[in-house]
């Protein structure tokens, strides 16, 4: 039968392994959140530029009409 010390060492190794895995998971999650944040900033910039390119009359028409019925807006 293994000694009590063996179980304690084994439990410590498991705990360390678990902590390292959690740390790595948190780091990966942080990277993913950073990527999402950057993508959202890019999308927001594109929306801002598209919004500024729309002529106010066309924008009002778009708000009142169905999107499928809107003619293409040329630059």
Order of alpha helices (4+ residues) and beta strands (2+ residues): alpha-alpha
